[in-house]
């Protein structure tokens, strides 16, 4: 994410782009090249989802419904 200061006096001036922050964030599911984020109403905060979805383990649970019935059984 980049930040650029702007001047809106008699003429428009754009400053030098600067890195605001770096990281890997979730992309828009409809347009994969665009980051998926929102800005607060006062313009002071960003809401972004960090993309750290690279699990090192996957847990597969078989017969989960039977296990659920066993755990909630009132017998």
C-alpha positions in Angstrom: 0.0 0.0 0.0 1.4 3.3 -1.0 0.8 6.9 0.2 1.2 10.1 -1.8 0.8 13.7 -0.4 -1.1 16.0 -2.6 -1.4 19.8 -2.8 -4.7 21.3 -4.0 -3.7 25.0 -4.2 -4.0 26.9 -7.4 -2.4 23.9 -9.1 -2.4 20.2 -8.3 0.8 18.8 -7.0 1.6 15.2 -6.1 4.5 14.3 -3.8 6.8 11.3 -3.9 5.1 8.0 -3.4 6.0 6.3 -0.1 5.3 2.8 1.2 2.5 3.0 3.8 2.8 -0.7 4.8 3.7 -4.0 3.3 2.3 -7.5 3.6 0.4 -10.2 1.9 -3.4 -9.5 2.0 -6.4 -11.3 0.6 -7.3 -10.2 -3.0 -10.8 -9.3 -4.3 -12.4 -12.6 -5.2 -14.0 -11.1 -8.3 -10.9 -9.3 -9.6 -7.8 -11.2 -8.4 -5.3 -8.4 -9.0 -7.0 -5.9 -6.6 -6.5 -6.0 -2.9 -9.7 -6.5 -0.9 -10.0 -3.8 1.8 -12.1 -0.9 3.1 -11.3 2.5 4.7 -13.0 3.8 7.8 -15.4 6.7 7.4 -12.9 9.1 9.0 -10.1 7.9 6.6 -7.8 7.0 9.5 -7.9 3.2 9.4 -7.9 0.4 6.9 -9.6 -3.0 7.3 -7.7 -5.7 5.5 -7.6 -9.5 5.8 -4.0 -10.8 6.1 -3.3 -13.7 3.8 -1.6 -16.2 6.0 -3.7 -19.2 4.9 -0.8 -21.6 4.4 -1.5 -24.2 7.0 1.2 -26.7 7.9 -1.3 -29.2 9.0 -4.8 -30.3 7.9 -7.1 -32.2 10.3 -9.5 -34.6 8.7 -12.3 -35.8 11.0 -14.2 -38.9 9.9 -17.6 -39.9 11.3 -17.9 -36.5 12.8 -21.7 -36.7 13.1 -21.6 -39.9 15.1 -19.0 -38.3 17.4 -21.2 -35.3 17.8 -24.1 -37.5 18.8 -22.0 -39.3 21.3 -20.8 -36.0 22.9 -24.3 -34.5 23.2 -26.0 -37.7 24.2 -28.3 -37.4 27.2 -28.2 -41.1 28.1 
